[in-house]
Amino acid sequence: MKNIILSGMPAAGKSTVANIISKQINLKYIAGGNLLKEIAAERGYAVTGDEWWDTDDAKRFVRDRMNDPSIDRQVDARLKELISNGGFVLTSYSLPWLVNGEITVWLEASEDNRAKRMAKRDGYTIDRALNVIKQRDRENIQYYRRIYGYNLAKDHKVFKIVLDVNDISPERIAEIVVLYYRYYGKDV
């Protein structure tokens, strides 16, 4: 059984869609960001709740992480080990470029759409969310280019499915991915 790996820029809907998929077809859900938080906790950071990424401690961890690519490589190694037997849906910025044979999905969403999602999800103003999106995009693009050599925002050749998700509900996105999985996911 194959895994489904969802990727996309921040606030594209990866976690929302992954949760829907995991419930519809009984796959285990793993958020790459949660493994990153586990490693942060192992390194002594005070990790608390979903909003942790916006805390000063998390920002310090992100700065440290930017200077130490071994942190992300450790996350990727743990993810690869966890999914080795199949049956997972997960979110990851890097795994689609590091594995073969999985169902890889890129969720493409505009900055404005992602800012609206983030504002609603995190209680930000649209302007604040847009600024956060732009900053995270810049940082992620630079970081993954530096440690892995690909352009996160534009290098989509590793994806089986690339979906424009601007005008489609998370439920419909999940439906498309589930249909693909049911057709191709059992191939070994």
Summary of the structure (lengths in Angstrom):
residues: 188
radius of gyration: 16.0
end to end distance: 6.4
largest distance: 46.0
contacts: 551
relative contact order: 0.22
helix: 56%
strand: 12%
